[in-house]
C-alpha cells in the first residue's frame, strides 16, 4: 500500500509541476497586461493556442492513463484492493481543485462504478456517443467568464483482465471499445 501511495503521490507531483509550468499566473499581471488579456478573451483564440491546449490534453492523458495502468498492474490483485479507477477519480479531483484544469472520469457503459462518474452536459453526452462510434478524441472551444477553454474527451478502453475484477460488466466489451472517458477542460493561453 505504501508503494501504491508513493506512485499516486509521485504522479500527482509530476502533474502539478507540469501544470504549474504551463499556466499563466494572472496575479502578477499589471493593469496594461490585464487590459490586453480582456481584449484577447473577447476575441477567438488563435489556432496555435488551441493546438498548445490540445498538446497539453494529450500529455495529461498519457500521464493519467499510464498511471492507471501501472497502479492496476502493480497494486490491484483482488477484489478488496483499492481500485485504480477510484484512485484516478481522487487524483483528477485533486488536480482539478488545485489548478485551472478540470478533469473527470466518465462512465460510457451506463453502469458507472460511482454515481458521479456520468456525463453531465450535452458536450460529454454527445462526446461519449462519438467515442463509442470510433472517434479517437472529441473537443470543442468554449468561453467562460471571458476566458477560453478547450474541452476534450478521450476514450478509456479495457486494457487488461484485471479491470474486469472490479467491473464484471466490462467482460462483454469489445476490444478497444470505450467503457469510459476522461473529460478535460483546460485553459487556452
RABEL-V346402 format. One record per run of one state. SS is the DSSP state (hx for helix, st for strand, lp for the rest). FROM is the first residue (numbers start at 1). TO is the last residue. If there is no record, write none. Layout:
# RABEL-V346402
ss=<SS & SS>
from=<FROM & FROM>
to=<TO & TO>
This chain:
# RABEL-V346402
ss=<lp & hx & lp & hx & lp & hx & lp & hx & lp & hx & lp & st & lp & hx & lp & st & lp & st & lp & hx & lp & hx & lp & st & lp>
from=<1 & 2 & 22 & 26 & 29 & 31 & 43 & 47 & 76 & 84 & 98 & 102 & 108 & 122 & 133 & 137 & 145 & 147 & 158 & 163 & 167 & 168 & 173 & 178 & 188>
to=<1 & 21 & 25 & 28 & 30 & 42 & 46 & 75 & 83 & 97 & 101 & 107 & 121 & 132 & 136 & 144 & 146 & 157 & 162 & 166 & 167 & 172 & 177 & 187 & 189>
